[in-house]
Amino acid sequence: MRKWQGATLSVIMAFTLAACSAGGGTNSPAAGGSENPEEVVELTAENLQPEEGATLVIWEDKNQQSFVEERARLFEEKYGVTVKMEELPPTDQVTKLTTDGPAGLAADVVVFPHDKIGSASEAGLILPNDVFEAETVANTSENALKAVTFKDILYGYPYSVETYALFYNKALYPEAPKNFEEIVSFAKTFNDVKSNKYALMWELQQFYYNYAFLASQGGYIFGDNGMNSEDLGLNNEGAQKGGEFLKTLKSEVLPLKMGDVNYDIKKGLFSSGKLAMDINGPWTIADYRNAGIDFGVAPLPAIDGKPMTSFSGVKAYYVNAFTQYPNAAKLFAAFLSNEEAQMTNFEMNGTLPANANVAADPKVQEDPINKAFLEQFNNSTPMPSLPAMDSVWGPITSAMTDIWDGGKDVKASLDNAVKQIQESLATVQ
């Protein structure tokens, strides 16, 4: 059982117990503020204080700059610690932390997609979220917690979630379809290949999206909630059933080669009224609004009565293991991701909150698009964070190409992918 899965409904009780049991919440007597040099003081969220003279640096994406600067101003007012933001895309941060962290050149607080915490943890680059563990557990959605936990240790201070859902053009399809049977029926009347008109598209060559078809029927990548790389579920009975269904969509819904569909092609067709539905993420909302399309967003349609399980991602702050000021850095990471901060971030940037209370707030729920994405997120699977994922993408993408473009046998294609993954893992273990 994960530490945070044992949290009780009593926030105060859980908060106290976890602070004492987290294992990393003990510092030197001086850090805890004791006057007795032999007394060891357990650090809690209530007594944690920044180190004297602490200053912090945070790496963040440019689109978060206004939010971070506003929170940094408030943090300095409260704790007397100045914070400087350096712009760095989250996807580049683990790589840079690998070299700059041990050299003492990295930011104190960093942010990256959750699927990178496996490599960051195993390289010893980040500190556990120990002092604020109970608080994080009590207030964060379960899927977000799973995403920022690695080998039963909570590392992240999650602040936003994302997944993909179904965009639909209301002028072409007024009510969102509940299942794929509706989409297949609609495609028979709407598709016109010569005129480049299609009922539904998704980025075919990206397994990030194709995963939902396999997972809806029982397929998975790694067992034990994505943590057991010796248990591959990409060729089990459910995955094969999902692959067979995917194969039927080639003829019934989307008769194109994989390479003929990408983000820009979909955007152009949807914006011009030639594509009725698009499986896509919240990053495309602005493009479709700017195109003047009257669109809606709904959870993914069911397949054979089973909901589609999408991949999801969670952004979280992490504390650099080499920081000179771990107390101040933990305080700032928690300050950036607490309930008040996530509501501010939603209002400033439209980020979908990881905090369950903020996600349930009427300000968030009153927007049907936010509501749809959050509903789909609750039926999603966080991308596995094991470094073993590096061995998965190539073989499974090739299998999808064999099935879709080559019309090859589904079982044989998936078996071949799993065999390649196992061989690759054997060479790196």
C-alpha positions as CSV (number, residue, x, y, z in Angstrom):
1,M,0.0,0.0,0.0
2,R,1.3,3.5,-0.8
3,K,1.9,5.8,2.0
4,W,-0.8,8.2,0.9
5,Q,-3.4,5.4,0.4
6,G,-3.5,5.0,4.1
7,A,-4.6,8.5,4.8
8,T,-7.7,8.9,6.8
9,L,-10.6,11.2,6.2
10,S,-9.4,13.3,9.1
11,V,-7.1,15.8,7.5
12,I,-5.7,17.0,10.7
13,M,-5.0,13.5,12.1
14,A,-3.5,12.3,8.8
15,F,-1.5,15.4,8.5
16,T,0.1,14.9,11.9
17,L,0.7,11.2,11.5
18,A,2.2,11.3,8.1
19,A,4.5,14.2,9.0
20,C,6.0,11.9,11.7
21,S,6.1,8.8,9.5
22,A,7.2,10.1,6.1
23,G,10.8,9.5,6.9
24,G,12.2,12.7,5.3
25,G,10.5,15.1,7.7
26,T,13.4,15.2,10.2
27,N,16.1,17.8,10.0
28,S,18.7,19.0,12.3
29,P,17.6,20.6,15.6
30,A,18.6,24.0,14.3
31,A,16.4,23.6,11.2
32,G,13.5,22.6,13.4
33,G,14.0,25.6,15.7
34,S,14.8,23.7,18.9
35,E,17.0,25.4,21.5
36,N,18.2,22.1,22.7
37,P,21.0,20.8,20.5
38,E,20.3,17.2,21.3
39,E,16.6,17.4,20.7
40,V,15.5,16.3,17.2
41,V,12.4,18.1,16.0
42,E,10.0,16.6,13.5
43,L,9.4,19.1,10.7
44,T,5.8,19.6,9.8
45,A,4.0,21.9,7.5
46,E,3.1,24.0,10.5
47,N,6.6,24.5,11.9
48,L,8.7,24.3,8.8
49,Q,10.7,27.5,8.3
50,P,13.0,28.6,5.5
51,E,16.7,28.6,6.1
52,E,18.2,31.9,7.1
53,G,19.3,33.9,4.1
54,A,17.6,31.5,1.7
55,T,16.9,32.6,-1.9
56,L,15.3,30.4,-4.5
57,V,15.3,29.8,-8.3
58,I,12.5,28.1,-10.1
59,W,12.5,26.7,-13.7
60,E,9.1,27.1,-15.3
61,D,7.5,27.5,-18.7
62,K,7.0,30.9,-20.2
63,N,3.2,30.6,-20.1
64,Q,3.3,30.3,-16.3
65,Q,5.5,33.4,-15.8
66,S,2.8,35.8,-14.6
67,F,1.4,33.2,-12.2
68,V,4.8,32.3,-10.7
69,E,5.8,35.9,-10.3
70,E,2.5,36.7,-8.5
71,R,2.9,33.8,-6.2
72,A,6.6,34.6,-5.6
73,R,5.7,38.1,-4.6
74,L,3.2,36.7,-2.0
75,F,5.7,34.1,-0.9
76,E,8.3,36.7,-0.2
77,E,5.8,38.8,1.8
78,K,5.0,35.7,3.9
79,Y,8.4,34.1,4.4
80,G,11.0,36.8,3.4
81,V,12.5,34.6,0.7
82,T,13.0,36.0,-2.8
83,V,12.4,33.8,-5.8
84,K,13.7,34.2,-9.3
85,M,12.1,32.4,-12.2
86,E,14.2,31.1,-15.1
87,E,12.3,30.1,-18.2
88,L,12.8,26.5,-19.2
89,P,10.4,24.1,-20.9
90,P,9.3,21.4,-18.5
91,T,10.2,18.7,-21.0
92,D,13.8,19.8,-20.9
93,Q,14.2,20.0,-17.1
94,V,15.1,16.5,-16.1
95,T,17.9,16.4,-18.7
96,K,19.3,19.8,-17.5
97,L,18.8,18.8,-13.8
98,T,21.0,15.7,-14.5
99,T,24.0,17.8,-15.2
100,D,23.3,21.1,-13.4
101,G,21.9,19.5,-10.2
102,P,25.1,17.8,-8.9
103,A,27.1,20.8,-10.1
104,G,25.0,23.1,-7.9
105,L,23.7,25.1,-10.9
106,A,20.1,24.0,-11.1
107,A,17.0,25.6,-9.9
108,D,15.7,24.8,-6.4
109,V,12.2,24.1,-7.6
110,V,11.6,22.4,-10.9
111,V,8.6,21.3,-12.9
112,F,8.2,18.5,-15.4
113,P,5.6,16.0,-16.7
114,H,5.1,13.2,-14.3
115,D,6.3,10.4,-16.6
116,K,9.9,11.8,-16.0
117,I,9.9,11.2,-12.2
118,G,11.1,7.6,-12.6
119,S,14.4,8.6,-14.2
120,A,14.7,11.6,-11.9
121,S,14.1,9.5,-8.8
122,E,16.5,6.7,-9.8
123,A,19.2,9.3,-10.5
124,G,18.7,10.8,-7.1
125,L,17.7,14.2,-8.5
126,I,14.6,15.0,-6.5
127,L,13.5,15.0,-2.8
128,P,10.3,13.3,-1.6
129,N,7.3,15.4,-0.8
130,D,7.5,14.5,2.8
131,V,6.6,17.4,5.0
132,F,3.5,18.2,2.9
133,E,2.6,14.6,2.1
134,A,-0.6,14.4,4.2
135,E,-1.8,17.8,2.9
136,T,-1.2,16.8,-0.7
137,V,-2.9,13.4,-0.2
138,A,-5.9,15.0,1.4
139,N,-6.5,17.5,-1.4
140,T,-5.4,15.9,-4.6
141,S,-7.3,13.7,-7.1
142,E,-6.4,10.0,-6.9
143,N,-5.1,9.8,-10.5
144,A,-2.9,12.8,-9.9
145,L,-1.5,11.3,-6.8
146,K,-0.7,8.1,-8.6
147,A,1.1,10.0,-11.3
148,V,3.5,11.8,-9.0
149,T,4.2,8.8,-6.8
150,F,7.1,6.5,-7.8
151,K,7.8,3.2,-6.0
152,D,5.5,4.1,-3.2
153,I,7.2,7.5,-2.5
154,L,5.3,10.7,-3.2
155,Y,7.6,13.2,-4.9
156,G,5.5,15.8,-6.6
157,Y,3.5,18.8,-5.6
158,P,0.9,18.4,-8.4
159,Y,-0.8,21.5,-9.8
160,S,-2.4,20.6,-13.2
161,V,-3.8,17.7,-15.1
162,E,-4.5,17.0,-18.7
163,T,-5.8,14.3,-21.0
164,Y,-7.6,14.0,-24.3
165,A,-11.3,14.0,-25.0
166,L,-13.7,14.3,-27.9
167,F,-14.1,17.7,-29.7
168,Y,-17.2,17.8,-31.9
169,N,-18.5,20.5,-34.3
170,K,-22.0,21.3,-33.1
171,A,-23.1,22.4,-36.6
172,L,-22.3,18.9,-37.9
173,Y,-23.0,16.8,-34.9
174,P,-25.2,18.7,-32.3
175,E,-25.0,16.2,-29.5
176,A,-21.8,14.4,-28.5
177,P,-22.0,10.6,-29.3
178,K,-22.1,8.3,-26.3
179,N,-20.5,5.3,-28.1
180,F,-18.7,4.3,-31.3
181,E,-21.8,2.7,-32.8
182,E,-23.1,6.2,-33.2
183,I,-19.9,7.4,-34.8
184,V,-19.7,4.5,-37.3
185,S,-23.4,5.1,-38.3
186,F,-22.6,8.8,-38.8
187,A,-19.5,8.1,-40.8
188,K,-21.6,6.2,-43.3
189,T,-23.5,9.3,-44.1
190,F,-20.8,12.0,-43.7
191,N,-17.6,10.6,-44.9
192,D,-16.6,11.7,-48.4
193,V,-13.0,10.8,-49.1
194,K,-12.9,12.7,-52.5
195,S,-14.0,15.9,-50.7
196,N,-11.7,15.2,-47.7
197,K,-14.6,15.0,-45.3
198,Y,-14.4,12.6,-42.3
199,A,-16.5,11.9,-39.2
200,L,-13.6,11.4,-36.8
201,M,-9.8,11.7,-36.6
202,W,-7.1,11.3,-34.1
203,E,-3.3,11.4,-34.5
204,L,-3.0,7.8,-35.8
205,Q,0.7,7.6,-35.6
206,Q,0.8,8.5,-31.9
207,F,0.4,5.6,-29.6
208,Y,-0.5,8.1,-26.9
209,Y,-4.0,8.2,-28.5
210,N,-4.2,4.6,-29.8
211,Y,-3.6,3.3,-26.3
212,A,-7.2,4.2,-25.4
213,F,-8.5,1.7,-27.8
214,L,-6.5,-1.2,-26.3
215,A,-7.0,-0.1,-22.7
216,S,-10.8,0.2,-23.0
217,Q,-10.9,-3.6,-23.5
218,G,-8.4,-4.5,-20.8
219,G,-5.0,-3.9,-22.4
220,Y,-2.3,-2.1,-20.4
221,I,1.4,-1.4,-20.7
222,F,2.9,-2.4,-17.3
223,G,1.1,-4.3,-14.5
224,D,0.8,-3.1,-10.9
225,N,-0.5,0.3,-11.9
226,G,2.3,0.8,-14.4
227,M,5.1,-0.1,-12.0
228,N,5.9,-3.7,-13.0
229,S,7.8,-3.8,-16.3
230,E,7.9,-7.6,-16.1
231,D,4.2,-7.7,-16.6
232,L,3.4,-6.5,-20.1
233,G,-0.3,-6.3,-21.1
234,L,0.0,-5.0,-24.6
235,N,-0.8,-8.4,-26.2
236,N,-3.3,-9.8,-23.7
237,E,-6.8,-10.7,-24.7
238,G,-8.1,-7.2,-24.0
239,A,-5.4,-5.5,-26.0
240,Q,-6.0,-7.9,-28.9
241,K,-9.8,-7.1,-28.8
242,G,-9.0,-3.4,-28.8
243,G,-6.6,-3.9,-31.7
244,E,-9.3,-5.7,-33.7
245,F,-11.7,-2.9,-33.1
246,L,-9.1,-0.4,-34.2
247,K,-8.6,-2.3,-37.4
248,T,-12.4,-2.1,-38.2
249,L,-12.3,1.7,-37.9
250,K,-9.8,1.9,-40.8
251,S,-12.6,0.8,-43.2
252,E,-15.6,2.1,-41.4
253,V,-14.6,5.6,-40.1
254,L,-11.1,6.7,-41.2
255,P,-9.8,5.2,-44.5
256,L,-6.4,6.9,-44.5
257,K,-2.8,5.9,-43.9
258,M,-1.3,6.8,-40.6
259,G,1.0,9.3,-42.1
260,D,-1.9,11.2,-43.7
261,V,-3.2,12.4,-40.3
262,N,-1.4,14.8,-38.0
263,Y,-2.2,17.7,-35.7
264,D,-2.1,20.4,-38.4
265,I,-4.2,18.3,-40.9
266,K,-6.9,17.7,-38.3
267,K,-6.9,21.3,-37.2
268,G,-7.4,22.5,-40.8
269,L,-10.2,20.1,-41.5
270,F,-12.0,20.7,-38.2
271,S,-11.7,24.5,-38.6
272,S,-13.1,24.3,-42.2
273,G,-16.1,22.1,-41.3
274,K,-14.8,19.0,-43.0
275,L,-14.1,17.1,-39.8
276,A,-17.0,16.5,-37.4
277,M,-15.1,15.1,-34.4
278,D,-11.5,15.2,-33.2
279,I,-9.9,13.3,-30.3
280,N,-7.5,16.0,-28.9
281,G,-6.3,17.7,-25.8
282,P,-7.0,21.0,-24.1
283,W,-4.0,22.5,-25.9
284,T,-6.1,22.8,-29.0
285,I,-9.0,24.8,-27.5
286,A,-7.5,28.2,-28.4
287,D,-6.9,27.1,-32.0
288,Y,-10.6,26.1,-32.4
289,R,-11.9,29.1,-30.6
290,N,-9.8,31.4,-32.8
291,A,-11.2,29.6,-35.9
292,G,-14.7,30.6,-34.8
293,I,-16.0,27.0,-34.6
294,D,-19.0,26.3,-32.4
295,F,-17.7,23.2,-30.7
296,G,-18.2,21.1,-27.7
297,V,-16.0,18.7,-25.7
298,A,-17.2,15.4,-24.3
299,P,-15.6,12.4,-22.6
300,L,-14.5,9.8,-25.1
301,P,-17.3,7.5,-26.5
302,A,-17.7,4.0,-25.2
303,I,-16.6,0.9,-27.1
304,D,-18.7,-2.2,-26.6
305,G,-20.3,-0.5,-23.6
306,K,-16.9,0.1,-21.9
307,P,-15.6,3.7,-21.4
308,M,-12.4,4.6,-23.2
309,T,-9.4,4.9,-20.9
310,S,-7.2,7.7,-22.1
311,F,-3.6,8.4,-21.2
312,S,-3.2,11.3,-18.8
313,G,-0.4,13.6,-17.7
314,V,0.1,15.6,-14.5
315,K,2.4,18.6,-14.0
316,A,3.9,19.0,-10.6
317,Y,6.6,20.9,-8.9
318,Y,9.6,19.0,-7.5
319,V,12.4,19.9,-5.1
320,N,16.0,19.6,-6.4
321,A,17.8,17.1,-4.2
322,F,20.9,19.3,-4.4
323,T,19.3,22.5,-3.3
324,Q,21.0,24.5,-0.5
325,Y,17.6,25.4,0.9
326,P,15.4,22.4,1.0
327,N,13.1,23.8,3.6
328,A,12.5,27.0,1.6
329,A,12.1,25.0,-1.6
330,K,9.5,22.7,0.0
331,L,7.6,25.6,1.3
332,F,7.6,27.3,-2.1
333,A,6.6,24.1,-4.0
334,A,3.7,23.7,-1.6
335,F,2.8,27.4,-1.8
336,L,2.7,27.2,-5.6
337,S,0.4,24.2,-5.6
338,N,-2.0,24.8,-2.7
339,E,-5.7,25.2,-3.2
340,E,-5.6,29.0,-3.4
341,A,-2.7,28.9,-5.9
342,Q,-4.5,26.3,-8.2
343,M,-7.6,28.5,-8.3
344,T,-5.4,31.5,-9.2
345,N,-3.7,29.5,-11.9
346,F,-7.0,28.3,-13.3
347,E,-8.3,31.9,-13.4
348,M,-5.1,33.3,-15.0
349,N,-4.1,30.5,-17.4
350,G,-7.0,28.0,-17.5
351,T,-4.9,25.2,-16.1
352,L,-7.1,22.2,-15.1
353,P,-6.5,21.7,-11.3
354,A,-5.1,18.6,-9.7
355,N,-6.7,19.8,-6.4
356,A,-10.0,18.0,-5.9
357,N,-11.7,20.9,-4.2
358,V,-10.7,23.4,-6.9
359,A,-11.8,20.9,-9.6
360,A,-15.2,20.7,-8.0
361,D,-15.6,24.5,-7.6
362,P,-18.5,26.0,-9.5
363,K,-16.0,28.4,-11.3
364,V,-14.4,25.3,-12.9
365,Q,-17.4,23.1,-13.3
366,E,-19.6,25.8,-14.9
367,D,-17.5,25.6,-18.1
368,P,-18.7,22.4,-19.9
369,I,-15.3,22.1,-21.6
370,N,-13.4,22.0,-18.3
371,K,-16.0,19.6,-16.9
372,A,-15.6,17.2,-19.8
373,F,-11.9,17.1,-19.6
374,L,-12.0,16.6,-15.8
375,E,-14.5,13.8,-16.3
376,Q,-12.3,12.1,-18.8
377,F,-9.3,12.6,-16.5
378,N,-11.1,10.6,-13.9
379,N,-11.3,7.7,-16.4
380,S,-7.7,8.0,-17.5
381,T,-4.5,6.1,-16.8
382,P,-1.4,8.2,-15.9
383,M,1.4,7.6,-18.3
384,P,3.8,5.1,-16.7
385,S,6.8,6.8,-15.2
386,L,9.2,3.8,-15.3
387,P,12.3,4.5,-17.4
388,A,11.4,1.2,-19.1
389,M,8.8,3.2,-21.2
390,D,11.7,4.1,-23.4
391,S,11.7,0.5,-24.7
392,V,7.9,0.6,-25.4
393,W,7.3,3.4,-27.8
394,G,9.1,2.1,-30.9
395,P,7.9,-1.5,-31.0
396,I,4.2,-0.7,-30.2
397,T,4.1,2.1,-32.7
398,S,5.5,-0.3,-35.3
399,A,2.8,-2.8,-34.4
400,M,0.1,-0.1,-34.8
401,T,1.4,0.7,-38.2
402,D,1.4,-3.0,-39.2
403,I,-2.2,-3.3,-38.1
404,W,-3.5,-0.1,-39.5
405,D,-1.5,0.5,-42.7
406,G,-0.5,-3.1,-43.4
407,G,-3.7,-4.9,-42.4
408,K,-1.6,-7.5,-40.6
409,D,-2.8,-9.9,-38.0
410,V,-3.5,-8.1,-34.7
411,K,-2.3,-10.9,-32.4
412,A,0.9,-11.5,-34.3
413,S,1.7,-7.8,-34.5
414,L,1.1,-7.3,-30.7
415,D,3.0,-10.4,-29.9
416,N,5.9,-9.2,-31.9
417,A,5.9,-5.8,-30.2
418,V,5.9,-7.4,-26.8
419,K,8.8,-9.7,-27.8
420,Q,10.8,-6.7,-28.9
421,I,10.1,-4.8,-25.7
422,Q,11.1,-7.8,-23.6
423,E,14.4,-8.1,-25.5
424,S,15.1,-4.4,-25.2
425,L,14.4,-4.5,-21.4
426,A,16.7,-7.5,-21.0
427,T,19.6,-5.5,-22.5
428,V,19.2,-2.6,-20.1
429,Q,18.5,-4.5,-16.9
